[in-house]
Amino acid sequence: KRASPATLTLKELEQVQAEEYETACRDWTPFIGVNLRPYLQHPWSSTKSLQNCAEQIGAALANSTHDRDDTKGVDQWKKIQVNYEQGSKAKWMTNWAGIFISALRTLRMRALMVARHLSSLITISGRQSLYPSEVSEDIGTAVYSELMSSFTYGFPIRSMTLHEKRGIAKLSAFFFNEAIDLSEDERFSDKSSTTVFEVRFMVGKSLEKISSTLQDESYLLCNAIQGETSRRKYEAYMAEALASYSKALAEASKASDKATPKQIDVGGSSHGSLEVLYRLHATRLKVITTAALRSKEECSIAEKEGIRLASTAWFNSLNKPNASASLRNQVWSLLADCCDAMINCRKKQPLFHRAAFRLAQAYNYAPVFHRPDCQLDSSACVPDVKTFTIPGLAAGPCAESAAEVIGTLFDKKRDHLCSVWQTTSNAPTPFEVINDSIRKYDKLRLKYILAFIDSMRLCKKRDRIELLFQMASKSAQDMPTYYEATVTPGVIANQTLLTSSQGFLAQVKLAAIDALAQLILQDLSELSTTKAIDTDGRALLERDLRMATSLYKGFCASPNEMAEYIKSTGPLRVVNAMCLCFLSIQGGHRIKTSLQFDLMTADSLCSLIEASLQKAKDVANREKVARRAEKDSRPTK
């Protein structure tokens, strides 16, 4: 939940974001060189090809007239080449990768803009071979795809600022709207293959992106300056987005009535009109969730805004509250309606994984919709009378209901981490195009896996997290890890989760390790409240020590490397849990619940880690001897 209210007016917010953008661009460039020809001549496919490209660009810069931009390019070229000379080939290639992506995107956009111009000329002359609506649709898709990674490519690769994100989203909305207008133009509408509802759907997504950049406008200042009936700019754009989704849904439903819709037998990246239905109600759910999570001072105003937005489209009119209903009942009615929509999506398409994720999210946040000031934890619940209005939300902790839904994507009937996959049709829609990448697929899977781990942690289902961690540990290298290992000789031997944490599998393992460490720390906290530790408590303490040690080994880092890492970046929960278990056992089972790593030297921390590892080894050996003795004492037949 947000800790403090927003304090900026719209003008101040836009100014702050513009200044952040200017600062980010100060030492950034989209590409290096006097022109884009080298990026076409030398594909980014091998170290040798990249070396040739870098040398050609460097030579061109050296022979240029050295104007201001060229001088900047020379300095940046030298910065990149230093990495290669110092043996940091992975960093060198990553720098050039950002430049290549930016350069090729620039070339793509120039080609599409030329096609847009030519299509308009051909239309005027009466000879039709390029259809303007399709070209505009492609441009809108290309522009929107730049928003997918939240990074701005070039040198150096940097996080995308909210100012440029809004600009890109506005540009994509412009071209999608242009595609809709051109598809309805009488001059060529019979020949255009643009499907209007699919493009209008993307207009809604673009408007939703714009609104997300304006969430930090103050509610209180907006009302103070413009009056009680004033509306934030966020609300205006979000209302347009919801209206666009509603119109796209009506068009999609009308189109599906005229023809037999294509049947999708697997969990693809698009489900036709059902996808539009999902997006409309998922956005409504996000609107009321965002409002409920605002700070205490602005929560009531935010929820009224959320009600205005989410009440513009209902899945089931029977869920509408009475005009005299209280604020809490209105919010709960909207939650119930959004849940009904998600359940409907899952009934019509059981493999609709996005609907499963959103439904689990709704169940998890249900206590906040009931009482905004509640604490979201494993025991958070709502009154039984309210659970009856939402199918699947059982009495008791809401986290249990959420875990049951998200757990369907991890049933382990198939041999992969998360039961999610995507398909792309022969004529993909814009939505399918932007989702058709390994990066997007991994990002989607990671979002579900993190939600699953968090749900299992709240429900204290340690075995489910352990199984996921074991599967991730046994999996083959993912592409980022493999890429780094093949670029830099000998890196495989020195690779740890401390130095290589950007890949999909690495992030899964880190999340699982952290969740299990939190459960161990919870055990210690609960044991600390008891006056005397009994036999079961001592056994639990030793099991937790062994578990923490096993998790620690997943980092593949020596005690000295771990100690240096903690001193430079900060404590890790798993090391904290392991050392606390060791100190508690070593101190005669007097539970210790806190450590001050900042007061310890790297050498003393390293010694503590080594002692903890040795203690865990001793415990394991003792249990092994005990099991062997028990086995030997059994009477033989």
N, C-alpha and C positions, 0 to 999 in steps of 0.2 A: 504494500500500500504506500502511496506517495506520502512523504513525510511533511512537506510544506506546500502551501498553495503557490500557484503561478503569480508572478508579480509584474509582468511586462504587458504594456499595451501592444496592440497589433503593430503599430508603427515602430515601437522600440524593439519588438521581437524580430521584425524583418530587418531592422538596422543591425542588430547583433548578429544575426545569421549572415548578412551580407559581409560584415567585417570578418567573421570566421572564414568565409569563402576567400576573401582577399588574402588573408593570412596564409591559408592553405596553399594558395596558388603562387605565393611569393617565390618559392624555390622549386616550383614544379613546372614541367614542360610536357606537352602531349607526346612529342617524339623528338628525336635528335637527328640532325642532318639538314642538308640544303634542299632536299626533296624526298619523295616517298619511293623512288625507284628501287633503292637497295632492298627494301622490305618485300618487294615482289621478286627480285632476282635471287635472293638467298632465303629459302624456306627455313623456318625455325624448327629443324628436324634433327640436327646433329651439331656436335661441338665444332667440327670443322667448318660447316656452313655458317654458323654463327660467328666464328672467328673472321671468316672472309667478309661477312656483312659489316662487322665492327671496323675492320681495317679499311673497307671502302668508304664508310661514313666518316672515319677519322681523316682519311686522305682528302675527302671532299671538303670537310670543314677547314683543313689546313690550307687549302688552295682557294678558299672563298674570300670575299672582299672584307670579311671580318666586321660586319655591321654589329649592332648591339645584340641581336638575337643569335647570330653565329658565334659571337664571343661567349655567350652564355652556354651555347651548345658544346663548345670546345671544353669548357670547364666541367660540364656534366659528363661528357664522354671520358675525360680523364678520371673522374671519380669512379666511374663504372669499371674502367680498365685496371685500376689499382687493385680491385678485388681479384681479378684474374691473376695478376702478377704476384699477389700474396697467397695464392692457392685457394682462395674462397670461390671455387667454381660454381657452387650451388647459388651463392648470392649473386655472382656475376650473371648467371643465366636467368635468375629471377628478375633482375633489373632489366635485362633485355626483353624478357617475356612481357613485362608491363608496357614497354615501348612498342613491341610488335603488335600487341593487342590494340593499343590506341591507334597506331598507324593503319592497321588493316580495317579498323572500324571507320576511320576517316575516309579511306578509299571506298569502302562499301557505301557510306553515306553520300559521297560525291557521285558515285555511279547511279545510285537510286534517285538523286535529285536531277541528274541528267535524264534518266528515264521518265521522271515526272514531267519534265519540260517537253520531251519528245512526244509523250502521249497526248499532251494538250495540243501540240501542233498537228498531230495525225488526226485528232478528232475534228479540228477545224477544217482540214483539207478533205475530210470525208473518207479517208482510207484507215480502217481500223485494224491494228495488229497488237497494239498495247492498250490496255484498258486502264484509264486513270484511276478508277476506284481500287483496282488490285495493286497498282503501284503505291498509292497512298496507304493502303493497308500494310504493305510490306515495309514502308518507311516507318509507320507507327509502331509496328512490331519490332523493327530494328532499334528504334529509339527507346522503347519500353524495356527491351532486353538489357540495356545499360544499367537499369535500376536493380537488376536481379542479384548482383553480388554485393551491393552496398560499398563497392570500392571504385575509385577513379583510377584508371590505368594511365600509364605514362611513366615518367621518372621524377620522383620516386612514386611507387604505388602507395596511395593514401586512402583513408576513409572518405567516403563521399559526404560532403556537408549537406545540411538540410536545405540551404539556399539553392545549390545546384540540383539536388534531388527534386525540388519543387519545379525548377525550370525544365528539367527533362520530362517530368510527368505532364506539365502543361503542353510541351511540344508534342508528346505522344498523343495526348487527347485531341490536339488540333488536327493531326493527320488522320486519326481514326474517325473523327467527325467529318473530315473532308472526304474520306472513303465512303461514308454513309451517304453524304449529299451527292457525290458523283455516281454512286450505284443507282440512285433514283432519278438520275438525269435521263430524259427521254432519248437523247442522242445515241446512247449505247447501253441502256439498262438491259435490253434483251440478251446481250452478249456477255455481260459481266457475270463472273462467278462468285462475286462477293456475297457472303451470307450475312445479312444485316444484323441479325441478333447476336452473332458471334463477335462482330466488330463493336456493337453497342455495349456488349459485355466488357470489352477491353476499355471502352470509354469510362465505364464505371470504375474499373480497377485503377485507371490513371487518376481519376478524381479522388479516389480513396487515398492514393499515395500523396496527392497534394494536401488533403486535409490532415494527414498524419504529421506533416511538417509544421502545422500551426496549432498543435495541441497545447503549447505552452503560453498561449494568450490568456491573460488573466480574466476570470469570470467577473470578479468584483470590480475591477477597473473598467471593464467594458460596460457594466451596468451603471457605474458612477458617471461615466462620460456621456453615454448615449441614452441612458434611461433604462427603466425596468424591462421594457419590451425589446431591448437590443439583443442582437444575436452575434455570437462570435463568428469569425470567418471560417473557423473549423466546421461549425454547424452548417454554414451555407454550402461549402464544398461537399460535405458528407451527405447533405440532403440531395444534392445533384447526383451524387454517386448512387444512392439508393433509388432515386427516380429512374436513373439509367438502367439499373439492374431490373427494376420492376417492368420497364418497357421492353427490355430484352427478353424477359421471361414470358410476357404476353406474346411477343413475336415468335419465340421458340415453341410455345404451346400451340400457336396457330399453325406453324409450319409442320409440327409433328402430327397434327390432326389431318393434314392434307396427304401426307405420305407416311409409309411405314418407316419408323426411325431405325437407324442402324443399331443392331444389338451389339453390346460390348460385353464379352464373356469374361474378361479379366479386369483387374484393377488398373485401368489406364489412367492417363493424365487428363482425360475429358470424358464427360458422361452426357453430352448433348444438353437437352433442356434441363435435365436433372442437375447438371453442373451449375446452371444459372440459378436454379431454385436454391441450391446449397449456398452459393455465394451471397445471394440476397440475405438469407437468414443468418449466415455466419457473420456477415457484416453487422447486422442488427445485434447479434450476441456480443461482438467485439465492442460496439458502441456502449451498451449498458454495462459491460464489464469494466471498460475504461473509466466510466463515470463512477462506478461503485468503488473503484480503487483510488480515487482522488483523495486529497488530504481532508481531514475532519472539517476544516474551515469552509471548504468549497464543495463538499460532497453533495449536499442537498441541491445546490444550484446545478451541479454537474448532472445529477440524476434527472432533474427536470428537463435539462437539455437532451439527455439520452432518451427520455420518454417521448419527447416531441419527435425525435428522429426515428426511433424504432417503431413508433405507432403508425407510421405512414404506410406500412405493409404488414399484414397479418397472414400467417400461414393458415390458421383456423380461427374464424371469426368468433367461435364459441369461447375462445380464451380471453376475449376483450372484457376488461373490468367495467363495472358500473361507473357512471360519470362522477359519483360521489366517493369513489374508492380512495383510500389513503395512498400516500406516496409509496409506502412499502408494498401494498397490495398491487399497485400498478406495475412496479418493477418486477414483482414475482410473476405476475401474469405474462409479462413480456418474456421472462426467462422460460416459463412453461411452454410458451408458443414456439420459441426458438428450439427448445429441446424436442418438441413434437416434429418440427421440420427436419432436424438431424436424424431422428428415429425413422422418419418416412424415407429419407435418402438411403439409410442402411437397409430398410426392408426391400426397397426397389432394387438396390444394388448392394448386396452383402459385402462386396469387396471395395466399397467406397471408404477408403482409409481416412480421408480428410474429415468426413462426417463423424467417424469414430473418435478422432482426436478432439474435435470441437465438443462433442457430447461429453467426453470425459472431463474436459476443461470446465464445462458448464456445471457438472456435478461437483467438481472440486471447489468451485467458487460459490456454490449455493449458499453456504453460511453467510457470506458477505452480502448477498442479495437480501437475505433475511434480516441481518443486523450489520450494517457497514463497519461498526467499531469492533467486531469480533476478531479473535486471533485465529488465523488459519493454521491449524496443526492437525495432528492425527486424530484428535478427539472432537474436532469441530463438527457440529451437526445442526439440523433444523427440526422444528416441531413435527411430529408425525402427521398432523393434519395438513401440513404443506407438502410433505413427500407424496401424498396421495394424488396431487395434481400433476406430478411429473413421473411418467412411467420410467422404471429402472432406478429411480432414486429411492433406495431402501432406507428404512428407519435405522438410526445409529450413525456412526461416523460417515460423512459424505465421501471421505477419501477412499473408503472401501468400495463404494459404488463406482467411483472414477477408476479405481484400479481394475475392477472387473471389466470395464469397457475397453480401456487402453490395453489390457492384457490380451484381448482377442487378436491383436497384431503381433503377439509374441507367444503363440500357442505351440511353437516348435514342431508343428506338423511338417514343416519344410526346413531344409538345412541351410538357413541363413538367419542373421540376427533379427531382422524385422520383416514381417510378411507384407512387404510393400513392393510393388513393381509397376512399371509404366509401359504403355504402348503408344505408338504414334501411327496414325492412319496414313494412307497413301497421299491424301490431300489434307495435311494437318491444318487445324485452325490456328489463329494467332496464339491462343492460350496453350495449345500443344507445342508450338514452336518454342515459346519462351521456357517451357518446362523440359525440353528435349536436350538435356546436357547432364553429364556425370556430376558436375558441381551442384546443380539444382537437385538432382536425385539424392545425393549424399546429404545435402542440407535438409531435405525433407525427412529422410530416414533419421538423421541425427536429432531433429526436433521431436520426433516420436519416441526415440530411445531415451532422450533426456526426460521427457514427460513420464515414461514408463519407470525409469529409475527413481524419479522423485515420488511417484505414487507408491512404489514398493517400499521406499524408505519411510514414508508416512505411515504405511500399514505394517511396518516392521517385518516384511516378508523377505528376510535376508537371503533365503535360498534362491529366490528368483533372480536377485541381483548377482549372486555368486555364479549362477549358471551362465548368465549373460557375460560376465567378466571372463569366465573360462572359455566360452566360445570366441570372444574377441581376441583372447590371448593365443588361441590356437589357429586363428585365421591367417591367411597369407597376407603379405605386405599390401597395403593400399597404394594407390598411385603416387601421392606426395612422398611417402616414405621410400618407395622404390626409386622415384626420380632422384631424391637426395642421395640415396645409396649408390646409384650408378654414376652420378656426376662426380662425386668426391671419392677417390680411392681410399680404402681403409676405413670409411665412415661406419660400415656395418659393425665392426668390432667395437667402436666407441659410441654407438648409438644408444641413447636412453630416452625415457619419457620426459626427462628434464630438458634435453636438447632437441628432441624431435616430437613436438606436441601439436603440430598443425594438421596432421592427417585425420581422416575420418575415424579410423580404428583407435588412434592415439587418444582422441577426444572421448570416445566411448569408454575406453579403459580408465582414463582419468576421472570421468564422471562416476563410474562404478566404484572405483577406489575411494573417492571422496564420500559417497553415500554410505558405504560400508564402514568407513572410519567414523562417520557421524553416529551410526548405530552403536559402535563400540563405546564412543564417548557417552552416549545415552546410558549404556549399561553401567559405566563407571559412576555417572551422576546418580543413578538409582541405587547402586550399592553403597554410595556414600551416605545415604539417608538411614541405613540400617545401623543399629548399635553394634552388632557383632556379625562377622561374616561366617556363615555356616558352610558346610561341605559343598553344597550346590553353588554357593557364591564363589568359593575358591575355584571350583571346577570351571565356572563361567569365566572367571578372570583369566585362567590359563588358556581356555579356548580362544578368548579374545586376543590374548598375546600372540598365539600362534596364527590367528587370522590376520592380525595387523602385520605380522612379520611376512606372511605370504603376500599380502598386498604390497608391502614395501619392496619385496623382491621383483614385483612387476615393473618397477621403475628401471631395473637393470643398472642401478647406480651403486657405486661403492659408498661406504659410510663417509669417507672424506669428501667425495663429490656431492653427496647429499648435504653434508654440513656446510660446505661452501655455498651451495645453492640457497639454503635457508638463510644464511647470514646476508646474502646479497639481495634476495627477493622477498623473503618473509617465510613464516612457518607453514608447514603442510599438515593437514589434519591427520593423515595416516601416521606420520612420524610422531606427532603429538600423542596420538592414541597408543602407539606401540611403546613409547617411553613411559607414559603414565601407567600402563599395565605393568611394565617391568618394575617401576619404582613402588607401585602398590604391593606387588608380590614380595619384592625385596625388603619392604618395610614391615614385614609381618602382617600383610594383608590389611594394612591401614590405607584406605583408598585416598589416592592423590588425584585431584581433578584439574589442576592447572600447572602450567610450566611457563617460565619466562625465558624464552629463547634469546631475547634481546640482551639479557644480562650474561649470557654464556659466550665464551670464545668458541671459535670454530673447532679447536682441538678438544675442548671439553665436551662439546656437542657430539663430535665424532666418537669420542670414547663412550658416551652414553648410548649412542646408536649401536656400537659394537657390543656393548654389554647386554643390550636388549636382545640383539640377534642371538648371542650366545645362550642367554637364558631360555629363549624360545627353543633353541636346539636341545638344551638339557631337558626341558619339559617333554619334548617330543621323544627323546631317547628313553626317558623314564617310563612314558606311557607304552612305548614299544616293548620294553623289558617286561612290564606288568602284563601286557597282552600275551607275550610269549610264555611267561610263567603260568598264566591262567590256562593257556592251551595245553601246556605240559602236564598240569595237575589233573586234567580230565582223565577219567579211567578209560583205558583202551579196551576195545572189544576183543 
